[in-house]
Amino acid sequence: MRSESVVTRPDPGYTERLTLPWWLWLAGVGTAGLLATEVWLGATGLRAWLPYAVLFPLAVVALWWLGRIRLAVRDGELLVDDARLPVRFVADAVALDASGRREVLGVGADPLAFVVQRPWVAGAVQVVLDDPADPTPYWVVSTRHPVRLAAAILAARDGAGPAHRA
């Protein structure tokens, strides 16, 4: 009788990076070019190239910084950038489309809510909390795959099988 060893892989969970779309990169670099041209205004010498040498790298760093946010559901936690939420405190996770996100973040929004919102990402997930020690009533997190992220959060909370990966 031969014994087979079954290798189980850890659940990869859900991961996503909220990068900027190409058209925002184009707009940002174009704006940097226009600003550099305004500063240059036909000058010679150092003023001819310095605005371009400063503003283009500055624009690239700023655009990269705007698209740095990472979302993950792994090891029993929802990770949003450097914030961590143990999924045992999650009462519910609701996938939101653009109009739902607008409603949740609108006039009736709770000022104590934790919000990571990116306007170029249409969807979001509202994570309702059940932690009496925490005054935060819910989290609202932008995501390109709201249904998959909500399912991953609830699956991690319930200890269900593997979640989805973006």
N, CA, C and O atoms as a DFTB+ gen file, in Angstrom:
664 C
 N C O
     1  1       0.843      -1.162       0.000
     2  2       0.000       0.000       0.000
     3  2       0.894       1.232       0.000
     4  3       1.816       1.345       0.807
     5  1       0.614       2.133      -0.897
     6  2       1.423       3.318      -1.043
     7  2       0.692       4.524      -0.449
     8  3      -0.494       4.736      -0.702
     9  1       1.400       5.280       0.318
    10  2       0.816       6.458       0.958
    11  2       1.185       7.697       0.142
    12  3       2.351       7.916      -0.187
    13  1       0.195       8.480      -0.167
    14  2       0.454       9.716      -0.904
    15  2       0.393      10.898       0.041
    16  3      -0.486      11.006       0.896
    17  1       1.339      11.759      -0.142
    18  2       1.373      12.970       0.659
    19  2       0.634      14.075      -0.097
    20  3       0.929      14.357      -1.258
    21  1      -0.305      14.677       0.566
    22  2      -1.063      15.762      -0.042
    23  2      -0.493      17.080       0.463
    24  3      -0.447      17.343       1.664
    25  1      -0.068      17.883      -0.473
    26  2       0.474      19.181      -0.126
    27  2      -0.645      20.202      -0.270
    28  3      -1.226      20.365      -1.343
    29  1      -0.931      20.877       0.819
    30  2      -1.961      21.904       0.756
    31  2      -1.298      23.268       0.709
    32  3      -0.367      23.556       1.461
    33  1      -1.786      24.076      -0.167
    34  2      -1.264      25.429      -0.281
    35  2      -2.082      26.352       0.606
    36  3      -3.285      26.154       0.774
    37  1      -1.439      27.347       1.164
    38  2      -2.212      28.305       1.955
    39  2      -3.172      29.068       1.047
    40  3      -2.896      29.295      -0.130
    41  1      -4.292      29.450       1.620
    42  2      -5.291      30.196       0.878
    43  2      -4.711      31.534       0.438
    44  3      -4.278      32.321       1.280
    45  1      -4.692      31.810      -0.879
    46  2      -4.112      33.073      -1.322
    47  2      -4.964      34.279      -0.967
    48  3      -4.483      35.411      -1.007
    49  1      -6.221      34.049      -0.622
    50  2      -7.085      35.160      -0.258
    51  2      -7.413      36.030      -1.453
    52  3      -7.500      35.554      -2.585
    53  1      -7.589      37.294      -1.187
    54  2      -7.924      38.268      -2.224
    55  2      -6.881      39.368      -2.178
    56  3      -6.537      39.859      -1.103
    57  1      -6.379      39.754      -3.334
    58  2      -5.438      40.872      -3.401
    59  2      -5.808      41.771      -4.575
    60  3      -6.272      41.306      -5.616
    61  1      -5.595      43.045      -4.383
    62  2      -5.874      44.026      -5.437
    63  2      -5.065      45.280      -5.146
    64  3      -4.852      45.656      -3.993
    65  1      -4.629      45.904      -6.206
    66  2      -3.943      47.195      -6.082
    67  2      -4.764      48.230      -6.835
    68  3      -5.132      48.011      -7.990
    69  1      -5.049      49.344      -6.196
    70  2      -5.885      50.391      -6.782
    71  2      -5.031      51.347      -7.614
    72  3      -4.843      52.509      -7.254
    73  1      -4.524      50.838      -8.725
    74  2      -3.671      51.633      -9.598
    75  2      -4.490      52.660     -10.373
    76  3      -5.709      52.542     -10.501
    77  1      -3.803      53.652     -10.876
    78  2      -4.450      54.674     -11.684
    79  2      -4.651      54.166     -13.104
    80  3      -3.824      53.403     -13.604
    81  1      -5.721      54.568     -13.758
    82  2      -5.895      54.212     -15.167
    83  2      -4.903      54.988     -16.040
    84  3      -4.359      56.009     -15.619
    85  1      -4.678      54.499     -17.240
    86  2      -3.678      55.086     -18.133
    87  2      -3.968      56.557     -18.424
    88  3      -3.041      57.358     -18.547
    89  1      -5.241      56.914     -18.533
    90  2      -5.577      58.285     -18.902
    91  2      -5.226      59.276     -17.782
    92  3      -4.962      60.443     -18.070
    93  1      -5.216      58.842     -16.518
    94  2      -4.777      59.734     -15.450
    95  2      -3.265      59.933     -15.484
    96  3      -2.767      61.016     -15.177
    97  1      -2.533      58.872     -15.863
    98  2      -1.097      59.029     -16.039
    99  2      -0.823      60.029     -17.153
   100  3       0.037      60.899     -17.023
   101  1      -1.561      59.897     -18.247
   102  2      -1.384      60.807     -19.380
   103  2      -1.707      62.248     -18.972
   104  3      -0.965      63.168     -19.317
   105  1      -2.797      62.447     -18.248
   106  2      -3.182      63.785     -17.800
   107  2      -2.156      64.366     -16.825
   108  3      -1.836      65.552     -16.900
   109  1      -1.642      63.544     -15.917
   110  2      -0.669      64.023     -14.931
   111  2       0.649      64.425     -15.562
   112  3       1.211      65.471     -15.238
   113  1       1.143      63.586     -16.468
   114  2       2.410      63.908     -17.131
   115  2       2.216      65.094     -18.080
   116  3       3.105      65.936     -18.209
   117  1       1.062      65.162     -18.740
   118  2       0.771      66.304     -19.610
   119  2       0.701      67.601     -18.822
   120  3       1.204      68.629     -19.274
   121  1       0.087      67.564     -17.657
   122  2       0.018      68.751     -16.805
   123  2       1.420      69.172     -16.352
   124  3       1.737      70.360     -16.312
   125  1       2.246      68.193     -16.015
   126  2       3.629      68.516     -15.628
   127  2       4.368      69.169     -16.792
   128  3       5.144      70.103     -16.592
   129  1       4.131      68.682     -18.000
   130  2       4.764      69.284     -19.179
   131  2       4.303      70.716     -19.408
   132  3       5.104      71.592     -19.735
   133  1       2.999      70.948     -19.234
   134  2       2.485      72.314     -19.392
   135  2       3.050      73.261     -18.332
   136  3       3.423      74.394     -18.637
   137  1       3.108      72.789     -17.089
   138  2       3.675      73.626     -16.026
   139  2       5.155      73.915     -16.275
   140  3       5.618      75.035     -16.058
   141  1       5.893      72.906     -16.729
   142  2       7.316      73.112     -17.008
   143  2       7.500      74.106     -18.147
   144  3       8.422      74.921     -18.120
   145  1       6.631      74.043     -19.140
   146  2       6.709      74.988     -20.253
   147  2       6.390      76.403     -19.786
   148  3       7.008      77.364     -20.244
   149  1       5.429      76.534     -18.878
   150  2       5.089      77.851     -18.323
   151  2       6.272      78.446     -17.558
   152  3       6.537      79.644     -17.654
   153  1       6.970      77.621     -16.810
   154  2       8.119      78.115     -16.051
   155  2       9.277      78.444     -17.003
   156  3      10.002      79.416     -16.791
   157  1       9.443      77.640     -18.035
   158  2      10.533      77.832     -18.986
   159  2      10.370      79.158     -19.745
   160  3      11.262      80.005     -19.709
   161  1       9.254      79.333     -20.419
   162  2       8.926      80.541     -21.183
   163  2      10.090      81.077     -22.026
   164  3      10.331      82.284     -22.062
   165  1      10.785      80.201     -22.681
   166  2      11.825      80.608     -23.617
   167  2      13.144      81.006     -23.001
   168  3      14.016      81.533     -23.693
   169  1      13.309      80.766     -21.715
   170  2      14.565      81.138     -21.059
   171  2      15.699      80.240     -21.548
   172  3      15.461      79.171     -22.110
   173  1      16.915      80.683     -21.330
   174  2      18.083      79.899     -21.726
   175  2      18.839      79.454     -20.478
   176  3      18.530      79.872     -19.363
   177  1      19.810      78.617     -20.688
   178  2      20.651      78.168     -19.590
   179  2      19.923      77.174     -18.682
   180  3      19.182      76.307     -19.144
   181  1      20.157      77.328     -17.379
   182  2      19.597      76.415     -16.392
   183  2      18.069      76.422     -16.406
   184  3      17.447      75.372     -16.240
   185  1      17.466      77.572     -16.598
   186  2      15.997      77.661     -16.594
   187  2      15.372      76.947     -17.785
   188  3      14.161      76.725     -17.784
   189  1      16.134      76.584     -18.781
   190  2      15.586      75.908     -19.954
   191  2      15.228      74.454     -19.646
   192  3      14.189      73.980     -20.107
   193  1      16.026      73.752     -18.907
   194  2      15.763      72.329     -18.671
   195  2      15.373      72.003     -17.246
   196  3      14.799      70.939     -17.014
   197  1      15.651      72.855     -16.287
   198  2      15.371      72.571     -14.882
   199  2      13.887      72.304     -14.582
   200  3      13.591      71.374     -13.833
   201  1      12.952      73.074     -15.131
   202  2      11.552      72.772     -14.833
   203  2      11.137      71.363     -15.287
   204  3      10.364      70.692     -14.604
   205  1      11.646      70.930     -16.420
   206  2      11.320      69.590     -16.912
   207  2      11.970      68.522     -16.040
   208  3      11.359      67.500     -15.730
   209  1      13.221      68.775     -15.648
   210  2      13.940      67.800     -14.822
   211  2      13.322      67.660     -13.439
   212  3      13.468      66.612     -12.811
   213  1      12.641      68.678     -12.951
   214  2      12.026      68.630     -11.625
   215  2      10.572      68.164     -11.698
   216  3      10.163      67.288     -10.937
   217  1       9.792      68.745     -12.609
   218  2       8.356      68.493     -12.618
   219  2       7.961      67.113     -13.154
   220  3       7.002      66.523     -12.655
   221  1       8.672      66.582     -14.155
   222  2       8.307      65.255     -14.656
   223  2       8.517      64.167     -13.594
   224  3       7.600      63.381     -13.360
   225  1       9.686      64.088     -12.943
   226  2       9.833      63.080     -11.885
   227  2       8.864      63.298     -10.724
   228  3       8.359      62.335     -10.145
   229  1       8.607      64.550     -10.386
   230  2       7.661      64.857      -9.318
   231  2       6.257      64.359      -9.670
   232  3       5.558      63.810      -8.819
   233  1       5.853      64.551     -10.915
   234  2       4.535      64.067     -11.365
   235  2       4.465      62.548     -11.322
   236  3       3.456      61.988     -10.895
   237  1       5.518      61.879     -11.756
   238  2       5.529      60.410     -11.745
   239  2       5.449      59.881     -10.315
   240  3       4.713      58.931     -10.049
   241  1       6.190      60.478      -9.402
   242  2       6.147      60.047      -8.000
   243  2       4.762      60.293      -7.402
   244  3       4.240      59.443      -6.680
   245  1       4.167      61.442      -7.695
   246  2       2.827      61.747      -7.174
   247  2       1.786      60.777      -7.729
   248  3       0.913      60.324      -6.988
   249  1       1.861      60.454      -9.004
   250  2       0.909      59.514      -9.603
   251  2       1.110      58.108      -9.052
   252  3       0.136      57.400      -8.795
   253  1       2.356      57.698      -8.868
   254  2       2.616      56.388      -8.265
   255  2       2.042      56.345      -6.855
   256  3       1.425      55.353      -6.466
   257  1       2.240      57.411      -6.087
   258  2       1.753      57.471      -4.710
   259  2       0.234      57.349      -4.666
   260  3      -0.302      56.682      -3.781
   261  1      -0.463      57.975      -5.596
   262  2      -1.924      57.888      -5.641
   263  2      -2.405      56.468      -5.932
   264  3      -3.484      56.083      -5.482
   265  1      -1.628      55.688      -6.671
   266  2      -2.026      54.328      -7.025
   267  2      -1.356      53.254      -6.205
   268  3      -1.264      52.112      -6.656
   269  1      -0.884      53.576      -5.013
   270  2      -0.130      52.621      -4.199
   271  2      -1.002      51.741      -3.318
   272  3      -0.516      50.726      -2.819
   273  1      -2.265      52.081      -3.105
   274  2      -3.122      51.390      -2.147
   275  2      -3.316      49.926      -2.555
   276  3      -3.664      49.621      -3.696
   277  1      -3.083      49.044      -1.604
   278  2      -3.297      47.608      -1.815
   279  2      -4.381      47.119      -0.873
   280  3      -4.446      47.513       0.291
   281  1      -5.232      46.252      -1.404
   282  2      -6.269      45.585      -0.613
   283  2      -5.917      44.112      -0.552
   284  3      -5.406      43.551      -1.521
   285  1      -6.186      43.487       0.574
   286  2      -5.948      42.050       0.695
   287  2      -6.848      41.478       1.783
   288  3      -7.162      42.139       2.773
   289  1      -7.247      40.244       1.570
   290  2      -7.932      39.474       2.603
   291  2      -7.096      38.218       2.765
   292  3      -7.067      37.358       1.885
   293  1      -6.415      38.122       3.903
   294  2      -5.584      36.937       4.160
   295  2      -5.306      36.827       5.657
   296  3      -5.318      37.820       6.384
   297  1      -5.065      35.637       6.081
   298  2      -4.724      35.353       7.476
   299  2      -5.744      35.916       8.455
   300  3      -5.395      36.370       9.545
   301  1      -7.017      35.881       8.047
   302  2      -8.072      36.334       8.946
   303  2      -8.161      37.834       9.111
   304  3      -8.723      38.314      10.095
   305  1      -7.609      38.597       8.149
   306  2      -7.634      40.048       8.243
   307  2      -7.969      40.671       6.894
   308  3      -7.641      40.134       5.836
   309  1      -8.628      41.812       6.965
   310  2      -8.796      42.667       5.799
   311  2      -7.713      43.731       5.911
   312  3      -7.658      44.475       6.889
   313  1      -6.856      43.795       4.903
   314  2      -5.751      44.756       4.888
   315  2      -6.033      45.809       3.822
   316  3      -6.222      45.484       2.650
   317  1      -6.060      47.053       4.235
   318  2      -6.241      48.176       3.316
   319  2      -5.091      49.130       3.578
   320  3      -5.074      49.847       4.579
   321  1      -4.129      49.128       2.661
   322  2      -2.891      49.881       2.831
   323  2      -2.244      49.422       4.138
   324  3      -1.866      48.255       4.234
   325  1      -2.099      50.278       5.141
   326  2      -1.492      49.843       6.395
   327  2      -2.530      49.596       7.487
   328  3      -2.156      49.303       8.622
   329  1      -3.810      49.703       7.180
   330  2      -4.872      49.434       8.161
   331  2      -5.227      47.946       8.142
   332  3      -5.271      47.318       7.083
   333  1      -5.475      47.400       9.321
   334  2      -5.805      45.976       9.453
   335  2      -7.106      45.829      10.227
   336  3      -7.313      46.462      11.262
   337  1      -7.975      44.975       9.698
   338  2      -9.241      44.694      10.361
   339  2      -9.404      43.188      10.489
   340  3      -9.576      42.504       9.480
   341  1      -9.353      42.652      11.713
   342  2      -9.623      41.225      11.878
   343  2     -11.054      40.925      11.433
   344  3     -11.991      41.603      11.852
   345  1     -11.221      39.912      10.586
   346  2     -12.542      39.631      10.021
   347  2     -13.528      39.104      11.064
   348  3     -14.725      39.028      10.784
   349  1     -13.064      38.746      12.236
   350  2     -14.003      38.299      13.274
   351  2     -14.906      39.437      13.751
   352  3     -15.946      39.185      14.359
   353  1     -14.515      40.701      13.480
   354  2     -15.327      41.855      13.852
   355  2     -16.260      42.312      12.730
   356  3     -16.940      43.328      12.871
   357  1     -16.299      41.579      11.628
   358  2     -17.138      41.950      10.490
   359  2     -18.531      41.375      10.683
   360  3     -18.703      40.164      10.821
   361  1     -19.534      42.265      10.691
   362  2     -20.926      41.821      10.767
   363  2     -21.446      41.505       9.371
   364  3     -22.170      40.527       9.186
   365  1     -21.082      42.327       8.385
   366  2     -21.531      42.123       7.014
   367  2     -20.618      42.870       6.068
   368  3     -19.962      43.836       6.456
   369  1     -20.578      42.426       4.836
   370  2     -19.830      43.102       3.780
   371  2     -20.770      43.248       2.591
   372  3     -21.279      42.260       2.062
   373  1     -20.994      44.488       2.179
   374  2     -21.963      44.781       1.124
   375  2     -21.241      45.350      -0.084
   376  3     -20.541      46.357       0.020
   377  1     -21.412      44.699      -1.242
   378  2     -20.834      45.205      -2.485
   379  2     -21.654      46.395      -2.967
   380  3     -22.884      46.347      -2.973
   381  1     -20.963      47.469      -3.372
   382  2     -21.631      48.699      -3.819
   383  2     -21.204      49.041      -5.231
   384  3     -20.025      48.953      -5.571
   385  1     -22.167      49.434      -6.053
   386  2     -21.826      49.986      -7.358
   387  2     -21.585      51.484      -7.186
   388  3     -21.532      51.976      -6.059
   389  1     -21.442      52.207      -8.286
   390  2     -21.122      53.634      -8.197
   391  2     -22.207      54.425      -7.470
   392  3     -21.894      55.295      -6.658
   393  1     -23.474      54.135      -7.749
   394  2     -24.541      54.884      -7.083
   395  2     -24.649      54.498      -5.605
   396  3     -24.935      55.354      -4.767
   397  1     -24.428      53.245      -5.280
   398  2     -24.427      52.821      -3.874
   399  2     -23.293      53.446      -3.091
   400  3     -23.468      53.847      -1.941
   401  1     -22.130      53.528      -3.716
   402  2     -20.987      54.173      -3.066
   403  2     -21.272      55.647      -2.814
   404  3     -20.961      56.178      -1.748
   405  1     -21.867      56.299      -3.807
   406  2     -22.215      57.718      -3.670
   407  2     -23.206      57.919      -2.523
   408  3     -23.104      58.891      -1.775
   409  1     -24.157      57.008      -2.386
   410  2     -25.140      57.112      -1.313
   411  2     -24.504      56.906       0.060
   412  3     -24.800      57.643       1.000
   413  1     -23.635      55.910       0.175
   414  2     -22.985      55.616       1.458
   415  2     -22.033      56.726       1.880
   416  3     -21.891      57.001       3.072
   417  1     -21.384      57.361       0.920
   418  2     -20.417      58.425       1.221
   419  2     -21.032      59.820       1.148
   420  3     -20.326      60.819       1.283
   421  1     -22.336      59.888       0.937
   422  2     -23.002      61.170       0.755
   423  2     -23.301      61.881       2.059
   424  3     -22.574      61.745       3.043
   425  1     -24.374      62.633       2.047
   426  2     -24.749      63.503       3.159
   427  2     -24.962      62.723       4.453
   428  3     -24.613      63.208       5.529
   429  1     -25.525      61.532       4.361
   430  2     -25.814      60.760       5.568
   431  2     -24.663      59.913       6.063
   432  3     -24.865      59.082       6.948
   433  1     -23.463      60.086       5.530
   434  2     -22.320      59.272       5.940
   435  2     -21.959      59.538       7.396
   436  3     -22.065      60.663       7.884
   437  1     -21.537      58.492       8.069
   438  2     -21.105      58.619       9.461
   439  2     -19.689      59.194       9.483
   440  3     -18.806      58.657       8.814
   441  1     -19.452      60.264      10.228
   442  2     -18.115      60.875      10.256
   443  2     -17.053      59.985      10.902
   444  3     -15.860      60.242      10.745
   445  1     -17.465      58.958      11.616
   446  2     -16.494      58.058      12.245
   447  2     -16.126      56.875      11.353
   448  3     -15.307      56.043      11.743
   449  1     -16.710      56.790      10.179
   450  2     -16.431      55.680       9.270
   451  2     -14.998      55.767       8.747
   452  3     -14.446      56.855       8.581
   453  1     -14.411      54.605       8.494
   454  2     -13.084      54.519       7.889
   455  2     -13.298      54.422       6.378
   456  3     -13.949      53.490       5.905
   457  1     -12.759      55.374       5.621
   458  2     -13.007      55.440       4.182
   459  2     -11.690      55.495       3.424
   460  3     -10.837      56.340       3.698
   461  1     -11.536      54.587       2.470
   462  2     -10.451      54.648       1.498
   463  2     -11.142      54.655       0.148
   464  3     -11.552      53.610      -0.359
   465  1     -11.268      55.846      -0.433
   466  2     -12.049      56.042      -1.632
   467  2     -11.169      56.586      -2.735
   468  3     -10.440      57.559      -2.541
   469  1     -11.238      55.963      -3.879
   470  2     -10.520      56.440      -5.053
   471  2     -11.562      56.774      -6.121
   472  3     -12.292      55.885      -6.559
   473  1     -11.649      58.042      -6.550
   474  2     -12.712      58.448      -7.472
   475  2     -12.653      57.764      -8.835
   476  3     -13.673      57.706      -9.522
   477  1     -11.511      57.251      -9.247
   478  2     -11.406      56.587     -10.540
   479  2     -11.815      55.116     -10.470
   480  3     -11.806      54.426     -11.489
   481  1     -12.172      54.632      -9.286
   482  2     -12.650      53.262      -9.123
   483  2     -14.144      53.336      -8.808
   484  3     -14.543      53.930      -7.807
   485  1     -14.962      52.734      -9.664
   486  2     -16.419      52.900      -9.543
   487  2     -17.009      52.138      -8.357
   488  3     -17.879      52.666      -7.664
   489  1     -16.559      50.920      -8.112
   490  2     -17.168      50.096      -7.077
   491  2     -16.548      50.289      -5.714
   492  3     -15.495      50.909      -5.565
   493  1     -17.235      49.739      -4.714
   494  2     -16.731      49.796      -3.340
   495  2     -17.389      48.681      -2.536
   496  3     -18.340      48.044      -2.987
   497  1     -16.865      48.465      -1.349
   498  2     -17.450      47.521      -0.402
   499  2     -17.629      48.251       0.920
   500  3     -16.725      48.932       1.405
   501  1     -18.808      48.092       1.485
   502  2     -19.070      48.624       2.822
   503  2     -18.970      47.453       3.783
   504  3     -19.706      46.473       3.662
   505  1     -18.058      47.558       4.733
   506  2     -17.844      46.505       5.719
   507  2     -18.424      47.004       7.038
   508  3     -17.878      47.909       7.669
   509  1     -19.534      46.404       7.442
   510  2     -20.209      46.786       8.679
   511  2     -19.525      46.056       9.830
   512  3     -19.326      44.842       9.771
   513  1     -19.165      46.805      10.886
   514  2     -18.415      46.225      12.000
   515  2     -19.309      45.871      13.175
   516  3     -20.357      46.477      13.398
   517  1     -18.863      44.878      13.914
   518  2     -19.543      44.451      15.141
   519  2     -18.493      44.345      16.236
   520  3     -18.129      43.250      16.665
   521  1     -18.010      45.510      16.684
   522  2     -16.997      45.568      17.732
   523  2     -17.396      46.670      18.707
   524  3     -17.224      47.850      18.402
   525  1     -17.925      46.309      19.871
   526  2     -18.378      47.326      20.818
   527  2     -17.259      48.245      21.316
   528  3     -17.534      49.358      21.764
   529  1     -16.015      47.800      21.244
   530  2     -14.895      48.610      21.720
   531  2     -14.420      49.624      20.681
   532  3     -13.616      50.500      20.998
   533  1     -14.910      49.514      19.444
   534  2     -14.459      50.383      18.362
   535  2     -15.588      51.337      17.978
   536  3     -16.692      50.881      17.679
   537  1     -15.341      52.651      17.978
   538  2     -16.397      53.597      17.603
   539  2     -16.660      53.641      16.093
   540  3     -17.643      54.240      15.658
   541  1     -15.791      53.014      15.292
   542  2     -15.966      53.011      13.844
   543  2     -17.132      52.103      13.471
   544  3     -17.077      50.904      13.742
   545  1     -18.189      52.641      12.856
   546  2     -19.348      51.811      12.540
   547  2     -19.145      50.932      11.312
   548  3     -19.668      49.820      11.245
   549  1     -18.377      51.437      10.335
   550  2     -18.159      50.666       9.112
   551  2     -16.945      51.191       8.367
   552  3     -16.462      52.297       8.611
   553  1     -16.465      50.351       7.441
   554  2     -15.409      50.741       6.518
   555  2     -16.031      50.828       5.132
   556  3     -16.911      50.035       4.797
   557  1     -15.588      51.774       4.332
   558  2     -15.941      51.840       2.916
   559  2     -14.633      51.851       2.145
   560  3     -13.801      52.741       2.322
   561  1     -14.460      50.849       1.285
   562  2     -13.203      50.665       0.572
   563  2     -13.485      50.555      -0.923
   564  3     -14.289      49.724      -1.343
   565  1     -12.830      51.387      -1.724
   566  2     -12.959      51.299      -3.181
   567  2     -12.343      50.000      -3.673
   568  3     -11.320      49.551      -3.156
   569  1     -12.971      49.403      -4.673
   570  2     -12.448      48.187      -5.288
   571  2     -13.029      48.049      -6.686
   572  3     -14.155      48.474      -6.944
   573  1     -12.265      47.459      -7.574
   574  2     -12.753      47.210      -8.927
   575  2     -13.639      45.966      -8.977
   576  3     -14.378      45.773      -9.942
   577  1     -13.570      45.126      -7.953
   578  2     -14.330      43.872      -7.906
   579  2     -15.094      43.786      -6.584
   580  3     -14.738      42.983      -5.723
   581  1     -16.140      44.602      -6.410
   582  2     -16.818      44.650      -5.107
   583  2     -17.455      43.327      -4.684
   584  3     -17.413      42.978      -3.504
   585  1     -18.032      42.597      -5.609
   586  2     -18.683      41.331      -5.248
   587  2     -17.637      40.322      -4.794
   588  3     -17.845      39.613      -3.809
   589  1     -16.524      40.253      -5.496
   590  2     -15.469      39.307      -5.129
   591  2     -14.829      39.656      -3.790
   592  3     -14.544      38.769      -2.985
   593  1     -14.601      40.957      -3.550
   594  2     -14.011      41.354      -2.275
   595  2     -14.976      41.083      -1.122
   596  3     -14.561      40.573      -0.081
   597  1     -16.248      41.415      -1.292
   598  2     -17.229      41.143      -0.235
   599  2     -17.324      39.650       0.047
   600  3     -17.406      39.240       1.205
   601  1     -17.313      38.842      -0.998
   602  2     -17.363      37.382      -0.814
   603  2     -16.117      36.875      -0.100
   604  3     -16.204      35.980       0.740
   605  1     -14.960      37.438      -0.429
   606  2     -13.712      37.016       0.221
   607  2     -13.717      37.371       1.700
   608  3     -13.254      36.588       2.529
   609  1     -14.241      38.555       2.039
   610  2     -14.306      38.978       3.443
   611  2     -15.232      38.060       4.225
   612  3     -14.894      37.602       5.316
   613  1     -16.408      37.795       3.655
   614  2     -17.372      36.934       4.350
   615  2     -16.872      35.499       4.438
   616  3     -17.100      34.823       5.441
   617  1     -16.190      35.028       3.392
   618  2     -15.636      33.672       3.428
   619  2     -14.542      33.559       4.486
   620  3     -14.454      32.551       5.187
   621  1     -13.719      34.582       4.600
   622  2     -12.671      34.559       5.625
   623  2     -13.290      34.624       7.015
   624  3     -12.816      33.963       7.939
   625  1     -14.340      35.415       7.165
   626  2     -15.020      35.518       8.459
   627  2     -15.650      34.188       8.854
   628  3     -15.574      33.772      10.010
   629  1     -16.267      33.533       7.893
   630  2     -16.956      32.270       8.162
   631  2     -16.013      31.075       8.146
   632  3     -16.423      29.957       8.459
   633  1     -14.748      31.302       7.782
   634  2     -13.790      30.207       7.728
   635  2     -14.081      29.264       6.597
   636  3     -13.740      28.083       6.660
   637  1     -14.720      29.784       5.544
   638  2     -15.076      28.949       4.390
   639  2     -13.846      28.673       3.550
   640  3     -12.726      29.030       3.916
   641  1     -14.072      28.041       2.435
   642  2     -13.003      27.636       1.530
   643  2     -12.270      28.816       0.945
   644  3     -12.404      29.945       1.418
   645  1     -11.481      28.544      -0.105
   646  2     -10.639      29.593      -0.671
   647  2     -11.468      30.730      -1.236
   648  3     -12.515      30.533      -1.852
   649  1     -10.957      31.922      -1.003
   650  2     -11.601      33.126      -1.522
   651  2     -11.077      33.406      -2.930
   652  3     -10.188      32.716      -3.429
   653  1     -11.634      34.413      -3.542
   654  2     -11.232      34.767      -4.899
   655  2      -9.996      35.629      -4.878
   656  3      -9.679      36.272      -3.877
   657  1      -9.311      35.632      -5.986
   658  2      -8.113      36.452      -6.138
   659  2      -8.269      37.315      -7.366
   660  3      -8.656      36.832      -8.430
   661  1      -7.970      38.587      -7.222
   662  2      -8.080      39.523      -8.358
   663  2      -6.782      39.604      -9.088
   664  3      -6.671      40.336     -10.072
